[in-house]
Amino acid sequence: REVRLFRRQTKTSLEVSLLEKYPCSKFIIAVGNNAVAFLSSFVMNSGVWEEVGCAKLWNEWCRTTDAAHLSPAEAFCVFYHLKSNPSVFLCQCSCYVAEDQQYQWLEKVFGSCPKKNMQVTILTCRHVTDYKTSESTSSLHSPFLKALKTQNSKEPPCCSLLEQPNIVHDLPAAVLSYCQVWKIPAILYLCYTDVMKLDLITAEAFKPVLSSRSLKGLVKNIPQSTEILKKLVMTNEIQSNIYT
């Protein structure tokens, strides 16, 4: 169950880790359909991004596609950098990375001795039933955003911090733990929602992150990006409807 990074344009494998090959100052990672849709609409549509790599993996939950044109329904993990500032990286990951594949993913992306002078931002979702609180769950208005950051992160979070005994899971947890060990500044924004499929209200819950240091300056037109997000969700709903 190997994780392989390659260039889709040339079908060649990357011989070294992605961030050893390219210098990186900001690395924004979206995991899951709603986080991916949010970054696609608000960040990727505000600049010219060039694809620099793609992760090829398969497990019991998914098999990534290497198709030239990706649809929201497909599983993929693609890396881009900003043409006007190539040290700004973005990862769109709609696939499930299994527990035994996470370390491979980290090694292939960050390398065995990662640079510490970058800021990592992770966006992802969990179902609201995973949120632990002493309050009545009926008083929770989902979706809502929580943040968790590494000790080296000096960036003020755009929402309240995640309280104990709540924990994070899967690839976002692996990335945050890796950054903590290597003393890389990183912050995770976790959206708790009751709708795990692609959903307009859930994707828009990430909007406070637009004011963060990492994303500020990358988004040009918020009303236009909101319209792009609405169209993306609508297109996905049409594709998902078996009666159309």
N, C-alpha and C positions, 0 to 999 in steps of 0.2 A: 504494500500500500504506500508506494513512494509518492512524495510530493515533488513535482518537477516544475521549474520556472523556465519559460521559453518565450521567444519572440514569435507572435502569430504571423507577422508579415513574412518572416524568413523560415519559419518552422525549425529554428535552431535553439538549442538549450543554452541558458546562461551559464557560463563556466564559473563565475564568481557570484557571491550574493549580490542582490540588487543594490543595496545601499553601500556596498564596497565599490561597485562599478560607477555609481553616480553619487556626487556630494548631495547631502540633504540637510536643509535647515528646518523644514516643517514637513510632518508626515501625518496626513489625515486619513483615517481608516473608517470606512462605513461597513458594518456587518449586519446583514439582514435586509429584506426588501424595502422596509420603510426608511431606514438610514440611507440606503443606496439611492432611493428615489429622491430623498431630500438633497443629498449632495449633487446628484445629476441635475436637478432643477435649479438649485440656488448657486452652486459653485462652478460646476462644469459648463453651464450655459453662460457664465459671466466672463469666460476667458477661453483661450485656445490651449487645449491640453493634448499632449502627444503620448500615445501608448508606448511604454517602455518594457512591458513584460506581462506575462499571464501565467497563473498557476494551474497546472494540470494535476488533478487528483480524483480518486474515486473511493467511495466507502459505501456502507450499507444504506446511507440516506441520499447520496447524490453522486453524480458523475459530471464533472465540469465539461462545458462545451468549448471547442476552439473555433467556433463559427466566426466568420468575419463580421457579421452583424448580430449583435446580441439583443434578445428580447427579454422583458422583465420576467417572463415565465421560465427562462433557462437558468441553470446554475453556472455561475462564473466567478472568477477572482482575477481582476485585471488591475494593473498598476499604470499610472500616468504621471507625467510631470508637466508643469506649466511652462509653455514655450517662452513667455516673457520673463520668467524667473525659474530656470530649470532646477533649482534646489528645493522647490515646493513640490511635494509628492502627494499623491492621492491613491487610495486603494478602494475599489468597489468590490465587495465580497458578498455575493448572494448565496454562496454555497455553504454547506455544513463541513467544517474541518474537524474530523474525529479526534478524540483525545490522543490516540497514538500517532497522529499526524501533526499535532500542533508544534512540537519541538522542531520537526523537520521544516515546517512553514517558517518558524522564527529564524532558523539557521539560514534558510535560502533567501530570506528577505533582509534580515539585519546583519547576518554574518556572525562569526565566532568571537569577534572583538569589536563590537559596535562603537561608533562615535557617540560621544555624549553631548555634543553641541547642537542637538536638534530638539524640537518640541513635537511630541506625539499627541494627537487628539483622536479618540476613538468614539464612535457613535454606534449605539445598538439598542435593541428593545428586549424586554421580557414581559411575560404575561403578568398582569396585576396580582394574580393569586400567589405569585412568588414573593410579593412584598410583605415583609413581616413588620407588624406594628401593634402597639398596645391599644390603639384606637379601633373603633368599629370599622370594618372594611366598607360598610355601606356609606361611611362619611368620606371615603376617598373619591375624588373626582378625576378619573383617568381620561386621557393620558396625562401623566405628569413626569417631570424630569428630575433626576438625581445625579450627583457627580461623585466621583472617587478619583483621587490623584496620588501620585507618588510623592515621596518626601522631598525630592529635588524640584518639584514643580512650584514655581513662584507665581504662576498665572492664577488670578482670582477666578473661582468657578462662576458660571453664569446662573447657577441655581443652588439650592441647598445641598449639603453633602449627604451621602448615603449613610444611614444610621446602622449601627450594630443591632441585631446579629445578621443583617442582610449581607449576602455575598454575591459576587458576580460569577458568571459561568462561561465555559467554552472558550473560543478563540479570544474574545475581548479580555477575559481573565488572564489567559496565557500571555498576551501582549503586555498587559499592565504589570504582571508579576516579573516578566523579563526586564521591563524598563526599571522597575524597583531594584532588582538585583544589580543591573548595570548602571544605576544612578542616572538614568535618562529622564528628563522632565516629561511627564505624561499625565494626561487627564482623560478620564472616561465619562461620557455622558450617557446615562442609562434611562431610556424612556419606558416607563411602566404603562401598559395599555391592555385593554380587554379585546383588542382586535389585532391578531398577529399577521393577517394577510395584508397586502398593500392597501393602505387606508389614508385618505387625505388628512383627517384630523390627527392621526398618529404621526404622520410625516411632518406636519406643521408644528407639532409639539417641540421639535428641535430648533425652532426659530430663535429662541434666546441665545443659542450658541453662535449666531451670526455676529453678535457683539463681542465675542471672545477675541483675544489677541491673535489666535491662530487663523481665524476665518475673516477677521476684519480686513477689508481691502480686497478680498477675493470675490465679494458679491457686489454687483453694480446696480441692479435694478430689481428690488424686492417685489414690487407689484407684478412685473413681467415674469419673474421667476415663479411666483405663486400661480399664475395662469398656466405656465409650462407644467407645473406639478399637477394641477387639476386635469390637464389633458392626458398626462402620463397615467394617472389613476383611472381615468375614464377609458382609455385605450386598453388598459389591463383588464378592467371589468368586462369589456366587450369580448376580449380574447378568452376570458375565463368562463364565459357564459356558453354552455353547451347547446343552448337553444338558438343561438344566432348564427 
